[in-house]
Amino acid sequence: MTDKSVPIVAAKFSIKIDLDAGKTYYWCKCGKSKSQPFCDGSHAGGGIDPLKFTVDKTGSAALCLCKSSANAPFCDGTGADAVAVSNSAMQVVRCIAARMCNSNNCLAGIATQKPELRQRLDVQVGAQKLARYFGASVELMQVLARVCGHDSLSDFTLRDITTWKKEMADLSGIRFADV
């Protein structure tokens, strides 16, 4: 059984779209649309309606495709952070980033069903390294939360994020540090 109120991740990246001031847009919140990032009616009966929005200024914007942005319809980098954490976690267990996961020929023994390749991965050692990595990551995020004046990681908001790239700020709505 699936929860109809949970959106489908259309992609783990944003899409740069030119938007016209004053025009009404309908951003797909359910993730089912074949016309991402816009709604094509695929949500019908699914419990998640599209987000109606307009922009005040004509220009480009990065619209969210992962459906988890706190600044929807604009990308806030939430999906990208998840990808970065996943890539780092894979490297902790010895992934060599050969980009051949779908070939069943993973040289590190991670993404394969071939017994001779799977032997290369020591699952117990990898699990211990992964536990240490995530433990240390959480501790660092907790320190960051305290520095931002929060008691909990769940208290983070879009205002706690800043980018040093002007283009990213323009596309995502994240504050520009102007460094």
Summary of the structure (lengths in Angstrom):
residues: 179
radius of gyration: 19.9
end to end distance: 48.9
largest distance: 60.1
contacts: 469
relative contact order: 0.13
helix: 34%
strand: 12%
